[in-house]
Structures are given as structure tokens and as C-alpha cells.
Amino acid sequence: MKRALVNGALVFLAATLNLSGQSPRQLTRRIVPPPPNNNPPAGGAPAARPAAPPAAVPAATNSAVPAPPPPADPEKARQETLRKTIEFQKKRAAEGSPSAQYELGLRYLNGDGVEKDEAVGLKFLENSAKQDYTLAKKKLEELKEKKKKSGG
């Protein structure tokens, strides 16, 4: 029953879509105007130059649109972006995100945007590693190896 219904619907759809018996390409030719005819004039006279395209008409300016703001100080914008990023990472780390804890740990270890504090950085990395975050585990192992080599 379902198969007959589906087959009937397909036949109806095909018949509806192809009433004229034309391909989609032929149908679009009807809609899209044909290119200009560049045939030489009859009588053997040399073909005249094609007419130059009409000059572009300048768009009317809308005086209601405000001028764009002056360019911001790139350094100030970078500092603001960094501040917002750190704020977001702190929020996510407090919620338990291992990737945010890892990123914050690295920031505190390197002093990137925050005051350098190795103890806080290690704590964030350890919390991240406890959640089985691979990058944090690797970084902690790397720091332990570095400490061993330096004689600590």
C-alpha cells in the first residue's frame, strides 16, 4: 500500500514538474535574456563597433548613515580582548572545564596577561590533569622532567 502510494506520488511529481517536456537548462533559457546579437549587418557592410556600455551611475549617498567610528587603538583593543579572554577562562575553570584550567595554568606559569605565579599555575594544571586532560598531563610531566634536570 505504502509503495503504491509513494510510486503514485513520484509519477504525479514527475508529470507536474515536466509538463512542457523541457530540461531545466531549457527552462532557464526562457527566463534569462539571450546575449546581444553581434551578427554583422546584412548587405556585406563592415560591422559597426559595438556601442560602449553606458557609464555607471554613481549611487546616491545616504546622508542618514553615520560615518564609521575612528579606528581604535590596536594595543588597547588587544588588551581588552586579553582581559575578556582571561575573565572567560576563569569563569569556565571555576565551572570545572579542564581546557580552561589548562589554559589558565599556562597563563599563570608564563605570566601571560596575569601576574606570574607558578604555584597557582601548577594547581590549575593539576586540576585539569585530574579530569584526564591529556595536554595538562603532558605539561606536568614536562615540568617535572625540567625540575629534575635543573637539580630541584
N, C-alpha and C positions, 0 to 999 in steps of 0.2 A: 504494500500500500504506500509506504513512505517513498520507495524507489520510484514508483509510478508518478507520485506527486512531484518529486524532485525532477524527474525527466520531463514531465509536462511543463514545469516552471522554466526549465532550461530552454525547451523548444520555444515557449512563448517569449522568453527574454531574447533569444537569438532572432526570432522573427521581428520583434519590436525594434531591436537595435539596427537591423539590417533591412529595413523596408525598401530602401532605394537600391539595394544591392551594390552599394559602393563601399570601398575601403575607407578607413579613417583618413588616409592620405588624400583621397579624392574629396572627401567631405571638407577637409581643411583648405583645400584649394578654392573652394567656393567662398569661404569666409575671408581668407587672406587675399587682398587685391593682388592682381598679377603685376610683375615688374613692368616699368615703362617700356614701350615698344621702340627699339632703336634701329628699325629697318630703314635702309636708305629710301628716299622718296622715289616714286615711280618716274620714269622718263629718263633715267640714266644720269641725272644731275648729281653732282657730288653732294655727299651728305653734309648738312649744316652741322656746326658744332652743337653739342647738346647744351641746353640752357644751363647757366650757372645756378647752383642751388640758391634758394632765397637766403638772404642774410639772416642770421639768428637774431631774434627779437630779444632784447635784454628783459629779464624778468623784472617785474615791478617789485621794488623793495618795500617791504612791510615795515613801516616805522614803529609799529607796536611791539616788535620783537626787541627785547633788550640786548644790549651789547654783551658779549661774553665777559665773564669776570677776568680781571687781570691775572696773569699766571702766578700761581702760588710759589712760595719759596720752596724749591725742591728739598732742601735739607730739613725744613720744618715739616713738610709733608712726610718725609721718610721717618722722622722722629715720632710723628703722630701715629703712623702705621705701626711702627715698632711697639709703641706704648699699648695700642689696641690689641696687637697680637699677643703680647705678654699677658695682658689682662684676660684675654680669652683663654690662653693656655692655663693660667692659674685657676680659672673657673672650672675648666674641664678636668684639670688634675685633681681638684677638690672633689669632683664628682666621681673620680676613680678611673679616668681614661689613661691607660698605660702609655699611649703615644704622647699625650700631653705631658705626663710625668717625665717621660724620657727627654722630650724637647726642653722642658724646664730644667731638668738636671744638667743637660749640656750647657744651657744658658748660664746657670749658676757656676758651673765649673770654669767656663771661659770668661765670665763677666760680660756676656753679650746682652746689653740692654738692662741688666740688673747688676747690683753690686756683687762682685766675685765672692763666693762663699762655698768652698769645697765641701764642707760638712752638709750643707743644705742640698747641694748638687748630688752628692752621693746618696742622701736619703731619698730624693726623688727617683734616682736610678734604681735603687734597691726596691722601692715600692713598685716600680714598673716591672722589674725582673720577677718579683713575686707573682705577678699576674702572667708570667710566661711570655713576656715581650722579648723577642729574640735580640733586637738591637741593644736593649738595655743590658741583657746578659753578656753580650759580646763586649760592650763598653766597660762593664765592671771587670771582666776578665782582663781586658787590655790594661786597665788602670792598676790591677793587682800585679800584673807582669812588670809594668813600668816601675811600680814601687819596689818590687823585689830586685830589679836590676839597679835601681838607684841606691840600694842598700838600706831600704826602710823596712 
